[in-house]
Amino acid sequence: MSVSKKVRIADLKANLSRHLREVKAGETITVMERETPVAVLTAYASSNSQGLEVRPPIASPAKIAKLRFPLKEPIKSFSSSDVLTELRGDK
């Protein structure tokens, strides 16, 4: 990995437009909070440049909406006070 430019948060906030121009030109910027890196700014790569392909869905949305997935067990309802009581061990 190449060495990136390091920028403190205050500098990034004060000079955001300049730093974004540098990123658009290919620079990678590491955002620092004191001496700790917290983020890396890199140019946005479109999905096509990463070799991804957008394909249409296999089934239509209407057909997917009709699908029903059975529950293995019925969902038992609880009140929040029952849950808190059980967690506190008051029973």
For each residue, the residues with C-beta under 8 A, 3 or more apart:
1:
2: 28
3:
4: 27 28 29 30 40
5: 22 27 28 29 30
6: 29 30 32 37
7: 11 12 19 29 30 31 32
8: 11 12 31 32 33 34
9: 12 13 31 32 33 38
10: 13 14
11: 7 8 14 15 19
12: 7 8 9 15 16 19 29 31
13: 9 10 16
14: 10 11
15: 11 12 18 19
16: 12 13 19 20
17: 20 21
18: 15 21 22
19: 7 11 12 15 16 22 23 29 41
20: 16 17 23 24 41
21: 17 18 24 25
22: 5 18 19 25 27 29
23: 19 20 26 27 28 29 41 42 43
24: 20 21 43
25: 21 22
26: 23 43
27: 4 5 22 23
28: 2 4 5 23 40 41 42
29: 4 5 6 7 12 19 22 23 40 41 42
30: 4 5 6 7 37 39 40 41
31: 7 8 9 12 37 38 39 40 41
32: 6 7 8 9 35 36 37 38
33: 8 9 36 38
34: 8
35: 32
36: 32 33
37: 6 30 31 32 40
38: 9 31 32 33
39: 30 31
40: 4 28 29 30 31 37
41: 19 20 23 28 29 30 31
42: 23 28 29
43: 23 24 26
44:
45: 49 50
46: 49 50
47: 50 52 54
48: 51 52
49: 45 46
50: 45 46 47
51: 48
52: 47 48
53:
54: 47
55:
56:
57: 60 61 64
58:
59: 63 64
60: 57 63 64
61: 57 64 65
62: 65 66
63: 59 60 66 67
64: 57 59 60 61 67
65: 61 62
66: 62 63
67: 63 64
68:
69:
70:
71: 74 75
72:
73:
74: 71
75: 71
76:
77:
78: 82 83
79: 82 83
80: 83 84
81: 84 85
82: 78 79 85 86
83: 78 79 80 86 87
84: 80 81 87 88
85: 81 82 88 90 91
86: 82 83 89 90 91
87: 83 84
88: 84 85
89: 86
90: 85 86
91: 85 86
